[in-house]
Amino acid sequence: MTDALLLAVAAATGAAVMIVELMAVRLLAPWFGQTLPVWTNVIGVVLLALAIGQWLGGRWAEAGRGFRPVGLLIVAGALALALPDLVAWISPATLPGDLSLEEAYPFVTLGSLLVALPVIGLPMAAMGAVAPWLVRVSREAGHRPGAASRRVLAPGGAA
């Protein structure tokens, strides 16, 4: 993989992570608002999913299995495109109607987490798995792994 393509994929993956994270809060807002618990749940799910994705991506890269960053990005993109529909489908089931604001607060906290885990976690895990593959396909991976990691993680924001 050329250096320019490596940088472009890493930067695009990092940008996509930020876009999906910010979009997720906006998509959850009609049901759960944009309160601190909602932001905390979304950020926590994103960080957890990225860590899981990077761990899995590292295992796949070491094993040399057939997964490639392009395939992971296609999966992540498809899941991200489905976010509005998935949120609209799952969110009403986690938030009972006819509650006062005080009664709804626990449902807002738990409901936003229950929706964020599958809906945001899956595309984020797929995007997180891309970075280890990019390190593996880098020309410097064999003799300068630190330089290869730096080339991938810096432009992608460690996504």
ABEGO torsion letter per residue (X at the ends): XBAAAAAAAAAAAAAAAAAAAAAAAAAAAAAAEABAAAAAAAAAAAAAAAAAAAAAAAAAAAAGBABBAAAAAAAAAAAAAAAAAAAAAAAAAABBBGBBAAAAAAAAAAAAAAAAAAAAAAAAAAAAAAAAAAAAABAAAAABAAAAAAAAAAAAGGX
